Amino acid sequence: MKKYILGVSFMIAVVVMGIAACSKSGSNDPAPTKSTTPTAPTTGGASVSISGFAFSPASVTIKAGEAVKWTNADTAPHTATDVAGSFDSGMLNQSGSFSHTFATAGTYTYKCVIHSTMATATVVVQ
């Protein structure tokens, strides 16, 4: 009888731990944002706000080796995704941010892949 009670107690503990783990992973916590660089450039760089379903400013100019940091100020999720594929923020929830360091000179056009009606924007790297 003691073995049976211990076995049942063990099974109940396993079920309770499983339920707790599932309820935690199913929480409403925002998805983590990803970053290809530290969240802020060490020198120079630029910041872009995503607000009102637009990137502001729509164009920034930086030097090679500097970073751009995007911050989502909207309640809707957005992305900052290079149309040529060199960077992608993934989904940025409200207040989420993403930084990318640009090593090569050129003009990079990016968009929000979630909202195709949003205007594209550019990063000019000198």
Rosetta blueprint (number, residue, H / E / L):
1 M L
2 K H
3 K H
4 Y H
5 I H
6 L H
7 G H
8 V H
9 S H
10 F H
11 M H
12 I H
13 A H
14 V H
15 V H
16 V H
17 M H
18 G H
19 I H
20 A H
21 A H
22 C H
23 S H
24 K H
25 S H
26 G L
27 S L
28 N L
29 D L
30 P L
31 A L
32 P L
33 T L
34 K L
35 S L
36 T L
37 T L
38 P L
39 T L
40 A L
41 P L
42 T L
43 T L
44 G L
45 G L
46 A E
47 S E
48 V E
49 S E
50 I E
51 S E
52 G L
53 F L
54 A E
55 F E
56 S E
57 P L
58 A L
59 S E
60 V E
61 T E
62 I E
63 K L
64 A L
65 G L
66 E L
67 A E
68 V E
69 K E
70 W E
71 T E
72 N E
73 A L
74 D L
75 T L
76 A L
77 P L
78 H E
79 T L
80 A L
81 T E
82 D E
83 V L
84 A L
85 G L
86 S L
87 F L
88 D E
89 S L
90 G L
91 M L
92 L E
93 N L
94 Q L
95 S L
96 G L
97 S E
98 F E
99 S E
100 H E
101 T E
102 F L
103 A L
104 T L
105 A L
106 G E
107 T E
108 Y E
109 T E
110 Y E
111 K E
112 C L
113 V L
114 I L
115 H L
116 S L
117 T L
118 M L
119 A L
120 T L
121 A E
122 T E
123 V E
124 V E
125 V E
126 Q L
